[in-house]
Amino acid sequence: MMLTMTLIRSSGEKMEDDKEWDLEPDFDSLMKSEKKHEWISEPRFKKLFDEIEHSIQGVMGKGRYEWVDRRVFDQVFDSSTLLAIHKLMQKGDIDTIEYPIARGKEAHVFYATSNNGPVAVKIFHTTNAVFKSLTKYIDGDPRFGGLSRRHRELVNIWVRKEYRNLKRMRANGIRVPQPISHFKNVLIMEFVGKEQASPRLRDVEIENPLEIFSKLLDIIAINWQSCNLVHADFSEYNILIKNKEIWVIDVGQAVTNQHPNAEEFLIRDITRLVEWINRKGFEINLTDCLVRVLDEPVPKLKPLPGGD
């Protein structure tokens, strides 16, 4: 689930019911017959594409910004994704999508604009290979039991799962991006940064690593005891530093503590954190950290906006 930041340079400067949307053309059938973006010229889609083309000039490599890989449009923006973006633009959740700020095996994240300022738009890939290894984070989560296991539905479940995890963590005071909206394979969140995303923990020099370590361990403990969640991919890659404050990202794989593998994921998260601090010359004991997370009282943090 790790996301890799993409270097970018500037050259100038509740979701509606799915029932209405399901009246649109069948996405799975459409994708089987799709070749590149020939579907755009089809009469039933041309009007739709014309309506949003001006708002996605950035991702088509024609906007105000220059960025590394202009092939991203072909990789990410298939027909169903553009239909979902059209829906979100109609709702007023997105104005324009400009350029990628992070990428991973499961998703690309884009800098976007809205009437309320910049937002992050996370678009999950819809290729079959991507989510096969991720079902272990859905199976066993009681919130999503009994749901369809068709590939495209798995992607949609994953988006809803990340949205709900973000809201639960914010309700317990953990700094994660505020979730704004979601539809199909598209998730809109608060943008953490300015024009560039805030740096990952991995990419910054830390003056006080032991203090950061203690705060990160508290986050794991609060997530476990108060949110009843385990991140399941907690690492220096999924921590952002903004104005010396810690932000946790990429929480789609987080599972409840009722998941059959929850304790295994928790031990893995704590182990990674201990390995990180010990690489900096410290000798932190893993067992002590496990006791801290599982048994010791956790601080009560003030809920953040957008939590529930």
N, C-alpha and C positions, 0 to 999 in steps of 0.2 A: 504493500500500500504506500510505499515511499514515493514522495513527489520530488522531482528534481527541478531546481530553479533554472529558468532560462534567462540569459542576459539580454536585455532589451535596451535600445537607445531611442530617445525621442528625437525626431528630425525637426521639430519646431517647438515645440514646446516642452384565507386558508384557501387554499387552492380549491377551485371549483370542482364540482363532481366530474369524474372522468367520463361519465355517461355521454355527455354532449360531445366530448372530444373523440370518443370511440366511434362516432358516426363518420369520422374521416376515413379515407381509404385504409385498408388493412396494411399495416406497416410491414409485417413479415412477408406477405406476398409481394409487396412493392419492392422490398430489398432484394428478393431473389431474382427479380428481373432487371434490377438496376445495373447500369453500366456507367461508372463514373457519375457524372451529373447530367446525363442526357434527359433525365426525368424533368429537369427544370424547364425544358422547352415544351413539355406537354401542356396543352391548354388548361387542364384542371389545376396545374401547379404554377403556371407562368404568372398569373395575376398575384398569387400569394407571394411568390419570390420577388416580384416587382415591388410589392409593398414593403418588404424588409431589406431589399438590396442596399439601399442607402445607409442603413443602420449597421451593416456588417462589412463595410468597405475595409475596415482595419484588418479583419481576419482573412479577407480576400487579397491582402497585400496592396491595397490601393488607397489606404487611409493616410492620416497625418504622420503615422509612426513607421519607422523601419525596424524590422525584427528579423531574427535569425533564419527561420525556416518557413517559407511561404507555402510549403506543401501541406502545412497543418490543415488547411481548408479541406483538402482531399481526404485527409486521415480522419477528421473529426465530424465534419458537417455533412452527414448523409441526409437523405430526405426526411426521415422521421425526426432527426434532431432539428432541422430547420422548421419543420412543422411545429415542434414544441416551442422553439424560440419565437415563432410567429405568435403563438398563443400567449406567451409571457409578455411579449411586446404589446399585444392588444390589451392586456390587463394593466399595462403601465409599469410593470416591474423592471423592464429594461428599456433603455433608450438606444444605446449603441454598444456593440462589442468591438473592442479595439485590438488587443494583442495578447498573446499568451504570457503568463507570468510563472507558470509551473506546469510540469508535465510528469506523468507517471504511466505505469502499465495500464491502469484502470481508467485514467481520466486526464484531461487537460483543464487547466484553470486559466481564465481570461480576465484581464482588466476590462471593466465595462462601465458605462455611465447610466445614470437613472435620474429621475426628477429630484431625488433626495441626495444626489452625490455619487461618488464612485462606489461600485460594488464588484464583488468577485463572482464570476459565473463558472461553475464547475460542470463540465460536460463529460459524462461517462461514456466510454467507448462501447459500441454495440456489437463488436465482433465476438463470435462464439468463444474463441480461445481465452478471452480475457478473464471471464468470471468463473471458469470451471474450478479454479483452485480456491475460490472464495466462498463456496457453499458451506464450508465448515463454520463460517462465521454467521451464517443464517440458520442452518439446521441446528436445532437445539436452543435457539432464542425463542422463548415462549411468546414474544410479541408478534412473531411472524410464522407461527406454526400453521400447517395446513394450506399454505399458499401455493400457487402454481409454480412449477419448476421449469417452465419454458424459459429459454435464454433471455428473451427480451423482458419477460416479466421479472426475472432475477435482477436485471439491471435496475428496473423501476423500484423493486423492493429495496435494493441497496441505497438508492437515493432517499427513499422515505426513511430508511434506517438511519442514515447519517443526519437527516433533518431532525429526527426525534432525539437522537443522541446529543446533538448540539443544544437543543432546547432543555433537555434534562440537566446537562452539565452547567449551563448558564443559570438555571434555577437554583443551583447549589453554589454559585459564585465562582465557578471555574472560568477563566478567560478563554473562551473559544469564539470564533466568528459568529456574530448573531445571524441565525438563519432567517431569510426573508421570504422566500417562496421556493416552490419546486414543482416540476411537472415532467412526467416521463423520465428521461435520462438527464435532465438539466436541474441543477441546484443553484439558487442565488443566495449569496451570503454577504455579510459585511466584509469590506475590503480592509485588510490589515496592512497598512503602509501608506505611502503617498502615491506618486505615480509608479513607483516600484514597490513590490512586496517587501515587507520587513524581512531582514535576514534570518536565516535559520541559526539555531544554536551552534550547529556545526561550523558555520561560516563566520563567527565573530570571536574576537579575543575577549575572554572573560577574566575580569580583574579579581573576582571573588567566587571562584568555582564552588567552594564548600557551601556558601550561602545559596547559590543557585541550586546546588544539589539538594539542600534541605527543603527548599521551596518545591522542587520537582517531586520529591518524595511525599511531601504534604499533598500535592495534587493527586498522586496515585492513591493515597490513603483516602482523601475526600471522595474521589471518584468511586472507590470500592465501598466505603462505609455509608456515604450519604447519597450518592447517585445510584448505588447498587450496579455499577458498571466497571468493566475493566477495558482499558483502551485497546490492548492486544497488539499494538505496534508502537509503543512509546519509546522514542529514541530522539537523538539530537537532530534527526532529519525532520521530525514532525513537531518541533518546538520553534516558534518564532520569538524574536526579541524586539520589542517596540518600546522606545522610551524607557529602557531598562526594565520593562515589565514582560512577564512570560505569557505567551499565548500558545495554546495547544491546537493543533490542526489535524486534519485527516482522521476523523473519528468514525468513518463508515463501518469499519470492522469491529468497533467496540461492541461487546456483548454484555448481557446482564450476568449477575453473579449466580443465576440459576442455570446458566449454560453448562453442559457437562464438561467442557474444557476451560471453564472460567479460571480455576485456580492455576492450571498449567499456563494460561496466558498471563496471569498476574505475576507468577514467578519469573516468567520470561521478561516481562516489562521491568521488574525490579532488578533482575540480573543485568540487563542492558544498562540501566542507570548506574549501577554499582561499577560496572566495567568502565563506563565513561569517566566517572570521578577518579577511579584508581589509575587510569591512564594519565592523569594529571598529577600523579605523585602522592596520592593519598592511599590509606589502607583501611577502607570501609568494609565492615563485615556484613556479608549478605544476610545472615541469620538475624542480626540485629535489625536490619531494614525490614525483613519480613514481619518481625514482631511489631515494629512500629506501624506498619500498614494494617495488619490484621487486628491488633489488640489495643493499641494505645488510642486515647481520645483524639478526635480531629477537630481543628478549628471550625467554627460556624461562620461561613462567609456570607456577605450580603448578596442576595440574588441580583443577577444582572438583567437588564431589559431583554425581552424576547425569550425568557425561560418559562417553563411551565412544569 
